[in-house]
Amino acid sequence: MSSMTIDQMFTGKPAARPAPRIGGRSGGRSSVRLTRRGRVVVVLLALSVVLLVGFALASGSVATDHPGTPAPTRVVQVGPGDTLWGIAATVAGDGDVRAMIAEIEDLNALDSGMVVAGQRLLVPAP
């Protein structure tokens, strides 16, 4: 069977086709078609809005006009066989050694707990 509709099968007449629409509108709805240039403009506008919102949120800086008081530190030179754990345990005394290791790593911008003999480390002063 080809492309016959049910109406055509029973009545033998071809089915009525809808009248062509004038003006390019379908059912009262307008369709917007963007050209490539239009899509680029929309994307650039969206990016600029996102950037403006980002700058607006980032403008609330956490910096203050008043300088803070630096924590008192002292310099310790790593000897042969010394470890960061041993140095932190000495500096921490009865305190938390892991917290002291984290503080020493932050003070010296260390990526790991690896230290080398002769290296100078800033440690919190007691």
CORMO-V720222 format. One record per residue. N is the residue number from 0. RES is the residue in one small letter. PSI is psi as a letter, one per 20 degrees, with the letter a starting at -180 (* if undefined). NEAR is the number of other ideal C-beta (glycine too) atoms within 8 Angstrom. Layout:
# CORMO-V720222
N,RES,PSI,NEAR
N,RES,PSI,NEAR
This chain:
# CORMO-V720222
0,m,q,2
1,s,b,3
2,s,m,3
3,m,q,7
4,t,r,7
5,i,g,6
6,d,g,8
7,q,h,11
8,m,g,7
9,f,h,6
10,t,h,6
11,g,j,4
12,k,q,6
13,p,q,4
14,a,q,7
15,a,p,4
16,r,q,4
17,p,q,4
18,a,q,4
19,p,q,4
20,r,q,7
21,i,p,3
22,g,i,4
23,g,j,5
24,r,q,9
25,s,o,7
26,g,k,4
27,g,i,4
28,r,p,6
29,s,p,4
30,s,p,7
31,v,p,4
32,r,p,4
33,l,p,7
34,t,r,6
35,r,g,6
36,r,h,6
37,g,g,8
38,r,h,9
39,v,g,8
40,v,g,8
41,v,g,9
42,v,g,8
43,l,h,8
44,l,g,8
45,a,g,8
46,l,g,8
47,s,h,8
48,v,g,8
49,v,g,8
50,l,g,8
51,l,g,8
52,v,g,8
53,g,g,8
54,f,h,8
55,a,g,7
56,l,h,7
57,a,i,7
58,s,i,6
59,g,m,5
60,s,q,5
61,v,i,4
62,a,q,3
63,t,r,4
64,d,i,2
65,h,p,4
66,p,q,3
67,g,r,4
68,t,p,4
69,p,q,5
70,a,p,6
71,p,p,6
72,t,r,10
73,r,r,7
74,v,p,8
75,v,p,10
76,q,p,8
77,v,p,12
78,g,r,6
79,p,p,4
80,g,i,5
81,d,q,9
82,t,r,8
83,l,h,12
84,w,g,9
85,g,g,8
86,i,g,15
87,a,h,14
88,a,h,9
89,t,g,7
90,v,h,12
91,a,h,11
92,g,d,6
93,d,j,3
94,g,a,7
95,d,o,6
96,v,h,10
97,r,h,7
98,a,h,9
99,m,h,14
100,i,g,12
101,a,h,8
102,e,g,9
103,i,g,17
104,e,h,11
105,d,g,7
106,l,h,11
107,n,j,8
108,a,l,6
109,l,p,10
110,d,h,3
111,s,a,4
112,g,j,9
113,m,p,6
114,v,q,11
115,v,q,6
116,a,p,8
117,g,i,5
118,q,p,8
119,r,p,7
120,l,q,13
121,l,p,10
122,v,q,13
123,p,p,11
124,a,q,7
125,p,*,4
